[in-house]
Amino acid sequence: MTAPPYAVDAKALAEQVRYWDDVQQVTSADDIDPEAGEIFFEPADGYQLIPVHE
């Protein structure tokens, strides 16, 4: 059986995952250093999976 063209090699993908050692939480826009790198947003109550109904 041939894998579909959109199949993901889970092992290869997992080997590419990296975590930042220097992540800092900011509480104010004044704390953001525009030269420091990336900004990530996370909802205060966490992430949820919401069922999609057709």
N, C-alpha and C positions, 0 to 999 in steps of 0.2 A: 504494500500500500504506500502511495506517495503522499507526503505531507502537503497540505494546501499551501499556496504561495504566501499566505499571510501568517503562517505558523511561526511562533516565537521559540527560539532555542532558550529555554528557561535557564539552563546552566550558564550559557554565555552571557545572558542578560544579568544574572546574579553576580557574575564576576566583574561587571562594570559598575555596580552600585558602590558609591562612596559616601561617607558621612563627613561633615565638616567638624573639625575639632575646635573651631573658634567661633561658634555661633553665639550671638548675643541677643537677648530679648530687649526690645526697646518699648517704652511706655509712652513716649511722646515723639512727635515729629522732630522736635529739637535734638533728639538723641541720634538721628539718622545721619551717618557720614556718607555723602554721595560718592565718595571715592573708595569706600570700603568693599564694595562688591554687590552681591545679590540681596534682594529683600524678599522674604516669604511671608505670606499672610495665612493665619490660621484662625478659624472661628472660635470665639471664646468657649462655646459649648462643645467643641470637637466636631469631627466629621461624621456624617451619617450617610448610609445608603438608603435611598428612597426608591421604592418600587415604581417602575414606569408602567402605566396602564394605557392601552390603546383604545 
